[in-house]
Amino acid sequence: MFEKLARKLGLETNPAIFFVSASLTVFFVVCAITFTDTVDLVFGATSEWILSHLGWLYILGVTTFLVFLIWIAFGRYGHIRLGPPDSRPDYSNITWFCMLFAAGIGSILMFWGVAEPISHYANPPQGNAEPETVEAAQQAMGFTLYHFGLHTWTIFCLPALAFAYFVYRKGLPFRVSSIFHPFLGDRVNGPFGRLIDIFAVLGTLFGVAVTIGLGTMQINSGLNTLFGVEESRVNQLILIAVVTCVAVISVATGLDVGIKWLSQINIIIAVALLVFVFAAGSSLYLAKGVIETTGVYAQWLIPLSFWNDTFGNTGWQGTWTVFYWAWTITWSPFVGIFIARISRGRTIREFVLGVLGLPTAFSIVWFSVFGLSAFDIEMNRGGGLVEEVVDQGDIPGALFSFLTHYPWTTFVSAMCIVIVIIFFTTSSDSASLVVDMLCSGTEESPTRQRVFWGITEGVVAATVLTASGVGGLDALQQTIIVFGLPFFVIGFFMMFSLVRALQAETAEGSGAQRVRRTPLSARSRRLRRQHRRKGGPSNGGNGNGNGNGRPHGKRGDDALEP
């Protein structure tokens, strides 16, 4: 049935994955509109149980993933290329960094760059610091960098590495199910494999929908600050439509045109914003602070990697850290496959160090400049951010409230709106590309399929946002916590699968060497002994002076195959 419908519509995809994913998405949207209270209750209770009972597992699991990646990068597998041995990267290092950053957490940095540090500054996570003090500021930076540093990029890097290896090294389809090939073999092409890919499609759609919703609220807040545009659901729907249209145009032009150029343009504007905040603020204070917060991050990294709020038991960690990890995990199929797609030809060591190191370094600088500047405003320049962002709960407007303390507020705020729009556009169009790849299993497919998924992402975000007001976005956040759990478990299978495949590959290489080299040395010694006893030439020749151990034009019985 699905095959006939796909042929009729001219689709080049796996019919079961495509139509089941689309149907379940429509089903969820209809239920969210029709049975709002029931959906909120079910997903709210489930997500609460996950946060309360499995939070410790998220903390330990993501840290385990990080240790695994460091081990595999610096171990004996680090030299293996993600592709054929003679392959080389498709993109320069700078272009590669721009693309993976823009599609990764670039949009999140714009949203949380001021909001999270100032939130923790007003309400320190650990009770050993008084609010709005130097100790609270240090604690705020430690937790913020923990949330957006190595651990976040670990969640992206692990699936990206697995995808890149199994697709470009082993030639398997561009699907999450391909990672299970060492365990299931060709059975990944059956019902179980399709089920895995359907979950990956749904997780990607809902994860990106949350991001589109958050971005819409931030853009609306910026327009309100600049032009007095009312923060309303109608305006947010219009903004979702605009972002979706731009994303659809970008994804229709392909990876090497739309997404590539948008990413490069946006990273340039974002760096310009960073330089402006640094230069227009207390530059010496920020220069010293960036260095110091790097040390704070290094100091807090290991303790926070295992901190579970065991004694305080305040529930803070479930609200922040565990939610971040669960949310990021729902992004992992999308971001992982996209990073894999742009990383073909790199070695495992180069890949891991690049994906973990470069974005983390940029995140440290970004959050240090914006976070420390926010603290400076509170401590030395009249304050007001804590009241607006924390007391009034205006998280989406944090960046624009922050910019009112700087010159050229209108121009810089407008530039920020452009950055946010492009960041969320690149996230949406990259997700559309990846969802289509999950369904088709190939890198190239008809443009209309990518356009379909781009529109679907916008529809999901708009529907849930308007179905039950603010609760709709909260319900969607709860939903992705539920969807994130299966992918978190899959992360452990990714580690075992990678190790098994890499061991098999190196064993095959070692075995080939043993078959070739060990008999060669043994036979050479034997031949020399035989010829010495017979009085033949010392070089192991055949006594005819040709020195090759066999008659002219023939292969002797003791000769080795090349």
ZASETI-274565 format. One record per atom (N, C-alpha, C, O): x, y, z. Coordinates in steps of 0.02 Angstrom, whole numbers, plus 50000, padded with zeros to 5 digits. Each point is the difference from the previous one (the first is absolute). Example, Ala and Ser with C-alpha at 12.3 -4.5 7.8 and 13.67 -1.06 7.14 Angstrom:
<rs>
506604971650390499555005950000500455006050000500524999950033499305005449931500425005950003499615005550037500255005550008
</rs>
This chain:
<rs>
500424994050000499585006050000500435006350000499915004549959500584995850088500435005850004500425000849937500125005649976500104988649996500425000349940499615003049941500275004249963499114993850029499595002649945499895007550008500045003849951499824998350111499885007150012500635004149987499965005549971500624991950049500635003549988500145000749926500225005349978499654989449983500115000449928499525005049968500195003649954499204996450070499505004649972500195007250013499885004449957500414997050101500205006850018500695001849974500235005650007500124989549964500665001349974500535000950053500475003949991499454992650066500475000750055500564994949994499894994349980500725007950037500574995550002500204999250073500465003450024499204992250011500084999350072499804993150021499734996149960500395002350103499744993850028499275001350019499875003850046499664993249919499305001850011499764999050072499635004250026500584990450006499774998650068500245005550048499605002550040501044999249956500275005250045499675006749986499805003550047500134998349890499735006549982499275000750023499835004750035499754990649945499285000850012499824998850074499565003350026500774992050007499864998950071500225006150041499635002150045500955000649940500245006050036499535005949989499825003550048499984997549890499545005649985499334998950034499715004850026500044989149974499354998550030500025001150076499545002850028500994994850004500065000950073500075007450018499765002250052500585001649906500055007250012499325003349997499835004150044499794994349905499325002749994499574997850059499615003950027500474989849993499614997450057500155003950064499555001750037501094999749975500195003750060499715007149998499745002550050500315000749892499755006849993499255000250013499755004450036499884990949936499274999750009499844998850074499555003350027500814992250005499874998650071500175006150043499645001450048500905002249934500185005950039499465005349996499905003850048499764996649895499475004949992499354997650032499655003950033500194989749958499354997450021499994997950073499515001250035501024995749988500034997350068500585003250038500444996550026499555010149976500565003650029500164997950071500574998650016498935001350027500114998450071500274993050009500454998950041499284996449921500234993050006500724999349977500404996650033499775006649911500694999749975500485003150050500534997250014499285008650014500425003350050500104995550060500554999550027498914997249995500044995750059500454994049989500434998550042499484998249901500394993949986500745001649993500424996950033499745007949924500705001549989500315003650059500604999250014499005004850022500265003350059500194995050054500535000550030499034994649983500144994950051500604995749980500424998350042499614999849894500554995849977500675003650004500494997150023499525009149955500635003850002500215001350072500604999950015498925001350029500165001150071500324993750030500475000450039499264993849943500274993750026500714999049974500444997850037499675003749899500674999249971500505004650035500554997950017499265008449993500455004750032500154998150072500565000950023498944996450012500094998450070500394993550011500404999650046499484995449912500284993350013500604998349956500404995750018499675007649925500554998249955500495005749988500434999649957499505005850082500455005649991500734998050010500445002249962499694993850089500694997850014500294996249941500605000449986498984995849978500244996149943500215004649943500484998649965499145006850025500195004949949500695003050016500435000649956499665001450107500635003150020500594995249988500505001949969499434992050055500544995149993500094998049927500574999149976498885000149987500044997849931500365004849955500444998049962499395008450042500325005049956500745000650017500415000849955499764998850109500715000150019500364993949973500575000549978499104993850023500294993949971500125000849925500524997949975499015005249991500095001349928500625004249987500384998849954499725006450089500575004449991500664996350010500465000749959499584995250093500614996150012500134995349942500574999149979498914997849995500064995449944500295003649939500454997349967499305008650017500235003749941500735002050007500384999649952499825002550108500705001750011500444993949990500545000449970499244993950056500384993849993500064997949927500554998149978498915002349986500024997749930500405004749956500284997949950499745008650068500375004849959500754999150009500385000549951499844998250110500724999550013500254992850000500594998750011498954996649978500204993049998500234997849931500155004249957499884989350034500284997249938499545000849940500204998649944499175003650068499545000949944499985007149973499665001449951500715003150081499955007149983500215001749929499775005049973500664990949996500255001549933499514997949945500105002049942499394994250074499544997449949499595005749971499745004250036500204995849898499625005349966499264998149997499824994249994499775010950008499284999149993499835000149926499715004749974500484990049994499934999349928500554995449974500374997250040499695002049895500554996149972500685002750023500055005950016500474989949985500655002250024500285006149963500365003950030499464997049906500275005649962499535006150000500145004949965499334994950074499525005550001500285005950039500414999250044499365006849938500205006150034499385004250014499494999049967500545005750081499415003950018499705003849942500365002549956498984998150043499655003649948500025007650011499945003849952500154998350111499975007150016500635002050039500314996050034499875010349959500575002750038499825000050074499424999550019501095001250023499884999950072499545005750022499574999150043500535006849928499595005850020499274998949979499555001150040500344996849898499324998749977499684994550041499415000450018500974994449996499754994450041499785002450068499464998250023500955005950010499825002650066499385004349997499564999350043500395005049907499415004349994499364995949993499495001650031500544993249928499414996049987499794995950060499414999750017501074997150017499804995850057499785004350059499584997950039500715008149967499795004450055499315002949987499595000250046500285002049893499365003149985499434995050006499455001750022500684992049959499484994950004499974996850068499524996350015500985004950028500024997050065499645004350052499394999950004501005003950035499695003850054500085007549990499945003850048500194998449890500055007249988499385003750022500055005350031499374992049952499375003250019499915000050076499715004650028500524990150005499934999550072500445005150036499805002750052500794998749921500445004950030499685006949999500075003950047499584997749899499665006449997499455000450052499895005350029499774989249983499445000150047500245000250072499735003750041500794992249975500214999350069500635003850018500214999850058500105003849894500635003350013500005004750059500485000350038498975003349971499915004450058499544996750052500115000750060499384995949916499474997650045500244994950051499835000650059500584994649921500204994950049500495002750052499894998950060500655004549921500455002650052499645004550050500124999550061499445004949915499675004650047499494996350043499885002150057499824992649917499534996050040500364996550057499765000150057500824996949929500384996650053500335005050047500114998550059500045007449916500275005350043499495002150052500175001350057499204999149923499465001950047499804994250044499805001150058500244992749917499814994150038500534994649992499944995749957500595004650084500554995249993499754992850007499624998550046500594997049910499774993050003500194996550065499604996250028501015005149995500214997050063499945005250056500155005849990499634992050067499815004650053500585003050039499885003450050500744995549928500565002650038500225007049976500545002350018499045001049943500155006849976499385004350008499444997949987500675008350035499465004750006499835002949931500445001149959498915000050027499815002849935500325006849987500115003950045500064997349892500265006349976500655002150035500095005850018500354989349991500665001250028500534997449951499844996949950500795004550066500544997549958500004992449998500114997049947499764999950110499974992650002499434997449956500084995049966499365008550035499434998049957500185000849926499804995949959500585009350025500215001149930500464994349977499924997549944500555000650098500454994549982499614993449991500134996249953499415002750092499594993949995499575000149937499924994949966499815011050018499585000649941500404998449937499754996649955500875005950041500404998749940500214992649997500034997149946500114999950112500194993050001499444995649973500134995549959499265005750064499434995949977499835001549927499844995449962500185010950019499835001849931500474996849950499784997249949500875003250064500484997049954499964992450001500124996849950499705000350107499884992850003499424998049954500034994949967499465009250033499414998549959500135000849925499684996749959500775007850022500105001449929500714998749976500215002549948500164993550090500684998449981500074993049973499634997949956500864998550069500174993449974499424995050002499924996049954499685004350099499474995050007499465000749946499774995149972500035011150014499505001049947500264997549933499644996649964500985005150020500274997949936500174992649999500064997049946500035000050112500074992750003499374996649975500034995149963499395007550057499364997149979499925000449924499704995649970500585009649999499985000549928500544995849967499894997049947500705002850083500594997049969499934992449995500194997049949499554999850103499964992650000499584997449941500254995849962499125006450030499634997549942500295002249934499974996349951500325009750047500315002449938500574995449979500074998349942500344999850107500564995449985499744993349977500264997149952499235000350082499724993549980499705000349930500124995549959499505009850026499715000649933500555000449947499984996549950500515007950062500535001049950500384993549988500174998549942499964997750110500394993849991499604994849961500254997249952499135001650070499624994649968499765001949930499914995649957499995010850030499775002149934500585000649951499994997149946500535006750073500545001549954500554994750000500354999149950499734997550106500524994850003499724993249979500344996149966499045002550055499714993449987499485000149944499774994749979500045011249997499545000449943499284998250017499644997849956500155003250106499324998550020499555006149988500255005549991499094993650007499545005649988500055005350055500214998650056499605007549927500025005650046499414999750047499545004249997500464990950048499454999250047500284998250069500554997350006499075004350046500204998250068500064992550007500454997650035499124998749932500014992750006500664997049975500174994450020500195009149937500634997349974500514998950056500444995849994499495008050060500474999450056499944993150033500484997650030498944999349963499884993550032500244994249957499904994250018500415007249926500194994649954500474994950031499934994049987500565008050054500434994950031499624995150045500234994450010499205007650016499604995650042499474996149961499894994150012499795009349940499434997049966500154997749929499624996249970500945006050002500144998249931499495002949952499785005750009500034990549941499525002549950499305000750027499565002649966500334995250096499335000850029499845007350016499425001750014501085002749982499865007150010499555002749944499705005350007500264991049938499565002149945499294997650009499575001349958500294995350098499344997450013499595004650045500165005950007499314991450023499545004050041500345003550059499845005750015500624990850019500335003150057500405006149980499985005250034500384994349911500385005749976499565005949980500165005750014499284992849954499545005449981499705003350062499905006150000499974990050052499745002950062500495004950031499815005450022500834992849978500525004550025500015006549961500045005450028499924994149906500035006049958499385004350008500055006149995499384990950016499395003950012500075004050064499815005950001500454991150052500115003750062500505005749988499925005450029500594993449930500495005249986499675005949964500155005850016499424992849937499645005349964499575004150048500025006149998499604990550043499555003450047500405004250050499825005750014500714991450013500415003750048500295006349970500015005250032500224994349906500285005849966499475005349989500125005950012499304992149965499465004849986499805003850063499955006249999499944990250056499785003350061500565004050033499875005350028500744992349969500555003850027500105006649965500105005150032499874994849902500075006249962499395004550010500075006249999499344990950009499405004050011500065004150064499785005850002500514991350051500115003750061500465005949988499885005550023500654993349939500485005349986499685005649959500125005950012499474992249939499655005149961499535004050045499955006149992499724990550055499565003650046500385004950043499785005750008500784992250020500415004550041500265005849959500005005750023500234992849916500265005349957499475005149982500135006049996499264991549992499455004549984499865004950057499905005949988500104991550073499885004450057500565005150008499865005750018500764992349969500555004750006499975005449946500115005950014499734992149924499935004949946499435004850015500075006149990499384991350035499425004250017500195004950055499795005849998500594991950051500225004450054500455005649973499955005750021500504992549932500435005149971499625005149960500155006050004499364991849958499595004749961499585004450046499875005849984499934991550073499645004050049500445005550028499785005750009500854992650005500475004950027500155005449948500055005950018500034992249919500195004749949499425004249973500055006149995499404990449990499465003349963499334999750036499505002349973500494995150087499374999650038499524994849974499405000350013500854994749949499574994749974499754995850058500404997650040498955001549964499714996350057500244992850001500064996749948500085000950113500184992950009499364996050004499714999350054500084998049890499374996349997500084993749959500494999249963499034996350043500024993849963499945001249925500304996449960499305008650021499925001449929500665002149969500204997549947500155007150086500645002249975500524994449999500424999549955499544996250095500474994450002499864995049944500464997049972498905002150011499844995849943500275002949935500264996449957499695010250036500275003249940500764999049997500274998749947500065002050110500724999150002500204992849983500494998949965499124996350061500144993049983499944998949924500404996549970499095006650001499904999449927500595003049962500234997249951500035008650072500565003249967500634995650005500334998849950499824998950111500594995850009499944993649959500494997849970498924999350029499894993849961500105001249926500314995949965499445009750010500095001649928500745000849982500234997449950500145006350092500715000949987500364993350003500444998649959499374997250090500324993450007499854995649940500434996449976498955003949999499814996049942500405002149938500234995849962499855010850029500395002449943500734997650006500304998049951499965002450110500694997950011500104992649987500474998049966499074997950061500084992749991499884998049928500274994949978499335008949986499884998549929500625001249958500094996749948500335008050073500615001449961500564995250016500504999849964499424996350090500494994850014500525002050052500035005850021500374989349999500495000950052500565004749980500225004150040500024995349898500595003849979499845007249982500465004049988498914997850010499815006949982499675003350060500305004250033499074994049980499615003550051500294999350070500185005050031499884988849993500224998950069500725002450010500165003150050500274995449901500715001950006500085007550006500345002450044499345001449911500095007249999499655003450059500265004850028499154992849990499675002850059500434999050063500055004550041500254989649965500424998650059500605004750002500175002650053500154998449891500595004349998499825007250014500355003450038499114999049933499785006850012499835001050073500185005150030499484990149999499765000850068500574999950051500005003750049500504992049940500544999750047500405006449999500275002250051499775001149890500355006449994499625005350040500315003950038499024996349955499615005050037500034998650075500055004650040499934989049979500034998250071500675002050031500025002650055500524996349909500665002050025500035007750005500305002650047499405000949905499985007350003499635002350063500215004850033499234991949983499635001650061500434998850062500015004050046500354990449955500434998350056500545005350009500135002350056500184999849889500525005150003499725006650024500325003650038499074998149939499685006250021499895000150075500175004950034499544989849994499874999750072500665000550039500035003250052500484993549922500655000250033500305007049999500245002550050499735000849891500325006549992499605005650034500295004650028499054994949970499585005350029499924999350075499765004650033500434989749995499944999050071500665001250036500425003849976499664993150080500625000550039500504995049973500044994350024500345007749926500414995349962500534996650043500094994049994500255009850048500524997050042499694994950048500264994550009499185007450020499634995450045499804993749963500054994550028499725006149911499794994249961500594995749979499964993950001500605009349979500594996249981500254995750057500164994149992499875009050067500214996150059499484994750017500174994550021499195007349969499474995450019499964993949956499864994550024500285006349910499984994249955500524994950022499874994050000500735008450017500534995550023499794996650066500104994050009499615010050036499824997250065499434995049994500014994850033499495006749926499444995349994500214993549966499704994850011500825005649947500274993849972500274995650055499904993950000500445009250048500244996250058499434997650044500034994550027499455009649980499424998050039499674993849969499804995450035500155004749899499704994249965500424993850011499744994650014500925006149979500444994250011499954997550072500034994050012499905010650035499954998150071499344996650015499984995350040499475007049929499344997350015499814994049957499524996550015500855002349931499794995049951499924993150030499484996949993501035000650041499964993250027499484999450056499604995449999500395009250051499484999350052499295000349971499574996050020500295008649934499335000549973499834994149955499414998349992501094998549979499874994249958499704994250039499714995549971500365004850095499734994650042499525002550053499764996250041500095010449958499585002950052499274998449987499745001149945499924996150106499304998149993499545003450051499434997950009500825007350025499605003450050499724995150051499425000450020501004994950001499784994650045499775002650067499494997850026500885006950003499855002350067499505005750000499575000450044500475004049906499515005449998499324997649977499495002050028500514993849920499384997149973499475005449988499424999350021500785006149946499565005749989499594999349936499525003849990500664991549967499664999449936500285004649947499784999949943500725004250076500295004849953500304996449940499915002149943500454992550070500364996749947499534997149947500165000049941499264997550081499514997649952499735005549956499884999049941500045007050088499745005749962500505002649950499825002449947500824997250071500525002949956500424994749965499904998749940500564998250097500494995649967499674994149964500134998849941499454997450094499714994149970499555001949942499984996649949499655008950059499595002349944500435001749940499834998349943500725005250068500465001749945500244993749965500004999649938500224995550101500274993849970499454996449960500124997749944499285001950085499464996649964499815003849936499894996949948500095009650057499835004149941500544999349947499854999049941500775001450080500554999449952500014993149968500164999449940499664995550098499994993249972499474999449945500114996449951499335007050056499504999849946500275003349936499784998549945500695006150064500325003249943500544995649969500195000949943500054994150096500614996549979499944996449934500494999949962498944997050020499974996949933500095005249945500364998949951499305006850057500025005349950500705003249995500295000249946499965002250111500665003249999500554995049984500475001549964499454992450063500514994949988500064998249926500554999749974498894999249993500024998349929500255005949959500374999149952499425007050067500225005849962500765000850007500355001349950499914998050111500735000650010500364994549962500525001249969499204992850032500304994549962500025001649926500494998649965498975004450011499945001649929500545004949977500234999649943499975005050101500495005149980500714998150023500465004049992499634990050035500654998150029500334994149964500504997450024499245000649920500294994449963500735001549982500175005549978500264989550032500705000649982500465001850057500614999849992499125002150066500425001750057500164993750040499634995149998500935005150038500164994350043499585000350063499725005350017500234989150018499624999950062500285004950050499635003550035501034996849970500315004650048499855007249982499815004050043500284997749894499865006849976499265001750011499845005650020499734989749967499285001150007499815001450073499675005050014500554990750031499815000750071500285006450029499645003750034501004997749953500305006050027499675006349972499915004950035499914994949901499685005749969499305001250026499825005650018499784989049985499305000850021499955001750074499555003850020500894993450021499985001650071500375006550016499765004050040500814997049929500435005550021499815006849974499945004750040499944995949895499885006649971499365003350027500025005750023499404990849974499395003250027500045001450075499735005050024500604990550013500065001150072500415006350014499825004050043500734996849921500415006050008499615006349984500045005050037499574994849909499605005849982499465001350053499865005750017499844989050009499485000750051500295003250063499675004250031500944993849989500315003050059500085007549990499845003950045500414998149897500105007149987499325003649999499935005450029499584991749936499355003249992499665001150068499805005650016500144989150023499665000650065500395004250049499715003450042500954996449953500405004250044499885007449986499905003950047500114998049890499915007049982499305002450018499925005250032499574990949949499315002250014499824999250074499685004450029500524990050001499844998950070500355005050046499685002950044500974998049946500375004750042499765007249989499995004050047499834997749892499735006649987499345001050036499865005550026499734989349977499375000550037500135001050075499655003850032500854992749994500185000950071500255007150012499855003050051500544999649902500265006850006499445005150001500025004950038499474994049921499425004450001499664999950068499805005250026500124988950002499674999350065500415003050057499735003150045500934995949953500425002150055500225007349996500075003350051500054999149888500335006549993499645005149956500205005849999499274992149965499705004649951499255000750009499635000849951500144999050110499305001550013499544994150004499455000550028500754993849946499594993950005499365000349960499935003949953499604991850066499364999649967499884993549964499424998249987501114998149997499914993849962499674994550043499584996349975500625003350088499704994950044499255001150006499614995349998500205011050010499285001450007499624998349936499474996950003500805005049940499654998849937500014992749979499494997349978501084999550028500074993249974499774994850050499644995349982500555005450081499864994950051499345001450035499564995750001500375010250028499405001650038499385000149956499474997550020500585005549921499435000449954499974994049953499514999349963500994996550038499994993949959500055001249925499764996049961500565009550019500055001649929500654997149971500455003649979499594989750020500594996749972500105001649926500565001549981498924998349977500115001549929500265007149987500365001149951499475003650094500225006949990500655001750034500195005950001500164989250027500605001350038500535003549958500305004950023499824992749917500525003049957499855007249983500455004250000498924997349987499825006849979499995004850060500165005949992499654991650067500075004150060500735001550014500185005650020500244989649968500725000750009500285005449953500425004150021499354996049917500275004749950499795007250012500305004649971499194996650070499805006950015500535003650040499985006250005500504990250022500545003050038500615001649956500535001750026499394997649909500555001149953499815005349949499415001249988501095002049980499845005049948499714996549938500074994049991499615010149966499724997549937499514994250013500004995049964499595005950087499564994550021499564997549943499924994049989499785010749975499534998149947500344996049945499764994749979500815007849998500364996649946500244993150022499924995149964500385004550095500284993750024499444995050014500074994049986499375008450041499434995550012499734997349935499814994149995500165010249954499774997749934500474994749972499784995149970500875006050040500494995149977499904993350037500074994749971499775005750093499874993950039499394996349974500004993849997499495009949984499414996749972500184996249936499764994549988500665008749971500224996749938500394993750017499904994849968500555005650081500394994150021499544994450023500084994249980499445007650062499544994950027499614996749943499924993949998499835010249956499614997349944500424995249959499774994549982500855007550003500434995649959500194993750038500014994649972500155006150093500174994150039499434995050001500104994049990499305008450022499434995550002499824997449930499754994549993500395009649957499894997649931500484994449983499794994949972500855005850045500494994749986499844993750039500114994549976499635006350085499804994150039499424996549966499994993949996499525010049981499414997149968500174996749934499784994349987500605009249970500144997049934500484994050006499954995349961500515005050087500434994250011499604994050024500124994449979499395007050065499574994650025499594997049943499904994049998499855010349958499614997549943500424995449956499764994749978500855007350010500454996049960500134993250033500004994949966500115005250099500164993950036499394995450005500074993949990499345008850025499404995850004499884996649933499814994149998500295009549948499914996949934500524994549989499844994949969500775006250054500514994849994499834993950042500124994349979499585006850080499794994350041499464995949965499994993950006499585009649959499464996449965500244996649936499794994549984500655008949979500204997349936500624995650004500114995649958500315005750093500624996250006500545002249952500524996849995499375008849970500485002649952500125007450013499605003350033500944999349939500165007150009499635004449950499895005950014499924991449930499665003949948499314997149989499914994049989499595010350012499314997949989499635006049970500265005550001499134993449973499635005649971499915005850048499894999050060500165007049914499945006050042499345000350036499975002350057499504995449912499335000550031499964996150066499615001850043500804993049964499994996350063500305004250056499735000150056500825003349930500315004350051499545005850017499955002150058499725000649891499535005550012499424997750044499785003750044499984990349944499454997350040500194999850074499615002150042500984995449973500204999650070500135006850030499885001150060500375003649900500095006850026499345003250020499965003250052499544995949906499335002650016499714996550061499685003150043500434990349961499744996250057500285002550066499635000450049501015001249953500315002650062499655006450022499845000950059500045003649893499655006150017499304998950024499775003350047499874992049921499314998550020499984997150070499565001950040500904993649977500014997150067500125005450052499645000350050500855004049938500145005450048499415004750008499825001850056499875000149888499445004750002499394996950034499665003250040500204990549944499414996750028500044999350075499535001750036501044995949988500064998950073500035006750037499755000650055500575004449914500055006550032499315003250009499885003550050499674995449903499345003150003499474995550029499455002350018500704991249988499484995350024499815001450071499414999650018501085002050024499845001050071500415005650030500184999750059499965005349902500365005850025500704998250021500354996149967499865006950089500674998850025500094992650018500544997249991498924999750034500034993050018500164995649941500274994550009499575007749931500154996049941500754999049991500224994549986500175010950024500724999349994500274995850058500464996049990499275005050070500214995950056499854992749987500404995650016499025003049955499814993149984500484997049950500184994150004500045010049947500474997549950500684998750031500334995149982499875009150065500634998850036499964993450039500474996150002498965002750030499904993750035500014994149952500264994750016499465006449925499984994649950500694998049978500144994049993500305010849996500674998249976500414996750055500464996349985499385005050079500334996350053499814992649995500434995650009498945003149976499784993049991500334997049938500244994350003499785009449942500314997449939500764999350008500314995949967499985008250077500724999850009500264993750033500574998049989499014998850052500224994150037500224994349954500544997250011499085000949938500234994549956500675001649966500424995649992499685010849988500625001749967500595000150049500564998649980499295002950083500534999650050500244992950007500614998850004498944996449997500184992950004500384998049937500494996250004499305006349938500344998449937500735002350002500424997049967499725008350071500685002450005500494994750025500564999649975499224996350072500434994650025500124994849945500564997449993498925001149969500094995349944500485002849948500374996349968499615010450023500465003149952500734998650020500414998449958499745002350107500684998850022500214992849987500524998849970499074996550051500164992949991500054998249926500444996249980499115006649980500004998549929500635002649966500304996649959499905009550058500615002949972500614995850018500414998449957499644999850106500584996150022500014993249965500534997949977498904998950018499984993449967500215000649926500384996049975499365009249991500165000849929500745001849991500334997449954499935007050089500715001949994500464994250016500514999149967499314997050083500404994050015500004995149942500524997149983498905002049987499964995449943500425002649942500334996149966499655010550022500385002749944500754999350011500374997949955499865003850105500724999450014500224992750003500564998449983498994997250040500174992950002500084997349929500454995949988499135006349967500064997949930500675002349971500334996349964499865009950052500645002549976500584996250029500474998349965499505000450102500534996350033500044992949974500544997349991498884999749998499984993249974500314999649932500374995249985499495009749973500295000049933500765000650003500364996949962499875007250087500725000650007500324993650025500544998049977499114998650069500264993650025500034994849945500494996349995498985003449965499994995149946500555001349950500284995449970499885011050020500495001749948500714999850026500454997349967499665005650094500685001250021500314994150038500584998449989499044998350053500304994750040500254994249956500564997850010499044999849942500264994849956500595002449959500444996049984499585010449998500545002649959500674999250035500484997449971499565004850092500634999550036500194992850014500584998149993498934997850026500144993050015500244996349938500484996250003499185004949941500194996549939500675002449974500394996149972499755010450036500645002649977500574996650038500504998049971499425001550095500524996750040500084992749979500564997449995498884999349994500024992949981500344999149932500424995549992499415008949960500314999549934500755001250003500394996649966499825008350076500725001350005500374994050030500544998249977499154998750074500314994150029500064994449949500514996749995498955002349966500014994649950500545001249948500364995449982499715010849995500495001549948500714999550027500464998049964499625004050100500674999450028500214992650004500574998349986498944997450034500164992950004500154997149932500424995549994499255007049954500104997549932500585003649965500204998249944500075006850090500555003749969499775004949949500405002249959498964999850043499725004749952500205007150017500355001050050499445003649913500165007150012499705002350066499464997950019500905006550015499795002350067499405004449999499685000950052500145001849891499435004649998499354996349991499485003249988500524990150017499374996449993499794999149930499414998949987501075001549964499814999349930499904992749982500014995750043499895003149894499854993349978500604996449971499944994749970500635008350038500604996949974500145001649928500504997949973499065005949997500105001949930500245007249993500085002649945500045000450113500275006849999499495005449997500195005949998499184992650002499515005449997499815002550069499715005450006500454990850047499905002450068499295001050020499895003550049499634993749918499315001150021499684993750027499395000050013500984994749997499754994250035499524995849960499674995750028500275005349905499554996049960500245000449927500365004649983499444990749975500215000249930499745006249966499505003150021500864998749923499785006049962499284999249977499824994849972499785010450040499325000249973499514995750037499424999649979500774997150076499544995850037500025001850073500505002550026498954996150008499965001150071500154993450036499654995149989500855004850052500184993950036499474998250051499585004050018500464989850006499504997750049500065003750065499505000950035501105001349983500095003450064499935007549995500045003550051499844999149891499935007349992499345002350030499514996350002500495010050022499415002850032499595004149950500275003349956499074996350053499575004449961500105007150024500075001150060499935003749896500095007050020499415002450040499995005850022
</rs>
